[in-house]
């Protein structure tokens, strides 16, 4: 599936908020746990600068072969990376 134009959609999402983010930078890390032909499983975590775990989540994703995101209109400026 790597190197193709496959897309994905969420089948299941589990998210745990463990502590509030008070100030400073947030660090998000994600990893692919398993990727098959039709389903994938991944996890992500968010920590603060002191490495305190703030949130953790897992997701099962359905792989959509040869499909990409369709965007009807450009993103608003507040969502664009400078």
Residue pairs with C-beta under 8 A, 6 or more apart in sequence:
1 35
1 37
1 63
1 65
4 65
4 66
5 66
5 67
5 68
6 63
6 64
6 65
6 66
6 67
7 63
7 64
7 67
7 68
7 69
8 40
8 61
8 62
8 63
8 64
9 61
9 62
9 64
10 59
10 60
10 61
10 62
11 39
11 59
11 60
11 61
11 62
12 59
12 60
13 57
13 58
13 59
14 57
14 58
14 59
15 55
15 56
15 57
16 55
16 56
16 57
17 54
17 55
18 53
18 54
18 55
18 56
19 52
19 53
19 54
20 54
21 46
21 48
21 54
22 48
24 48
24 49
25 48
25 49
26 46
26 47
26 48
26 54
27 46
27 47
27 48
27 49
28 44
28 45
28 46
29 44
29 45
29 47
30 42
30 43
30 44
30 45
31 42
31 43
31 44
32 40
32 41
32 42
33 41
33 42
33 43
34 40
34 41
35 41
35 63
36 63
37 63
38 62
38 63
39 60
39 61
39 62
39 63
40 60
40 61
40 63
41 58
41 59
41 60
41 61
42 58
42 59
42 61
43 56
43 57
43 58
43 59
44 56
44 57
44 58
44 59
45 53
45 55
45 56
45 57
46 53
46 54
46 55
46 56
47 53
47 54
48 54
